[in-house]
């Protein structure tokens, strides 16, 4: 799934996978996504790498976080 020896950083690879899951409806709009810890476990990376992937998606406006509740995909027009 992840290319550990490739030129693309792991957090960017994970963000691309999460982006695809949002696009295909695996993670529906306004429904809680897996936590950074769960994402880290799924991909076998550190929590920091998972957080970096989520932060990238937040910067792109694809997801938003609610303190104490989780991270959610934004509804798309």
C-alpha positions in Angstrom: 0.0 0.0 0.0 2.7 2.5 1.0 5.9 2.8 -0.9 8.5 3.0 1.9 11.4 3.5 -0.5 9.8 5.9 -2.9 10.4 9.7 -3.2 7.0 10.7 -1.9 6.9 11.2 1.9 4.7 8.7 3.8 2.4 11.4 5.1 1.6 12.5 1.6 1.0 8.9 0.5 -1.4 8.4 3.4 -3.1 11.8 2.6 -3.7 10.6 -1.0 -5.3 7.4 0.3 -7.5 9.2 2.7 -8.4 11.8 0.0 -9.5 8.9 -2.3 -11.6 7.4 0.6 -13.3 10.7 1.1 -14.0 11.0 -2.7 -15.4 7.5 -3.0 -17.6 7.9 0.1 -15.8 5.5 2.3 -15.6 8.4 4.7 -19.0 10.3 4.2 -19.3 14.0 4.7 -19.8 15.1 8.4 -19.3 11.5 9.7 -16.3 11.0 12.0 -13.2 9.6 10.4 -10.8 7.2 12.1 -8.5 8.9 14.7 -4.9 9.7 14.0 -4.0 6.7 16.3 -6.2 4.4 14.2 -4.7 5.7 11.0 -1.2 5.2 12.3 -2.0 1.6 13.3 -3.6 0.8 9.9 -0.6 2.1 7.9 2.1 1.0 10.4 3.5 4.6 10.9 3.9 6.9 13.9 1.0 9.0 15.1 3.0 12.1 14.1 3.0 10.9 10.5 -0.8 10.3 10.6 -1.3 13.7 12.1 0.8 15.3 9.3 -1.5 13.5 6.7 -4.6 14.8 8.5 -3.1 18.3 8.7 -2.5 18.3 5.0 -6.1 17.4 4.3 -7.2 20.2 6.7 -5.0 22.7 4.8 -6.7 21.6 1.6 -10.1 22.2 3.1 -11.2 18.5 2.8 -11.6 17.8 6.5 -12.2 19.7 9.7 -11.6 18.9 13.3 -13.9 19.4 16.3 -12.1 19.4 19.6 -13.1 16.4 21.7 -15.2 14.9 18.9 -12.9 14.0 16.0 -12.1 14.7 12.4 -14.8 14.9 9.7 -14.8 15.2 5.9 -16.4 18.5 4.6 -19.5 18.3 2.5 -18.7 19.0 -1.1 -20.9 21.0 -3.5 
